[in-house]
Amino acid sequence: MTLSPDALTTADTLWQHLIEHQPAVAAALAMQVRALPEDWSQRVLGVARPHAALELPATGDVPMEIEPYDAADWENCPACGEVADQLCRYHEGYTTGYEALNQPLTEAARVDPKVTVADALRRLTEAEEAAERGELAAAVERMTGRQG
């Protein structure tokens, strides 16, 4: 989905995609919009006239995107396609999270081949909490089962 810089066209495109893919969310959104007070543009966006809000810039010049309909299909992600040789924010976040956990989980499996992911994550959380309290050495001993 390529989004137009024109706010009305973009809104129409998003609405059509929402109706097509998430009709319940579209219905909930319509109900919320109907319930907005008359001065919503001032309260929500800080602009007195609703039509003036159409000229407000996007945050940080980052195009709007949502979770892909098939998040596992990285090759055909429309959002990734829009940003050319990069990943979309969804897949970038997924990759960052995976990379952040990959090394600690690999190390935990090396130290204890029988460890489960849940146990390793619990141990990592305990180690972070111990580090915050200044008790990291004791936490490392508990995680590895050996004296530090």
Buried (B, 14 or more C-beta within 10 A) or exposed (E): EEBEEEBEEBEEBBEEBBBEEBEEEBEEBEEEEEEEEEEEBBEEEEBEEEEEBEEEEEEEEEBEBBEBEEEEEBEEBBBBEBBEEEBBBBBBEBEEEEEEBEEBBEBBBEBBEEBEEEEBBEBBEBBEEBEEEEBBEEBBEEBBEEEE
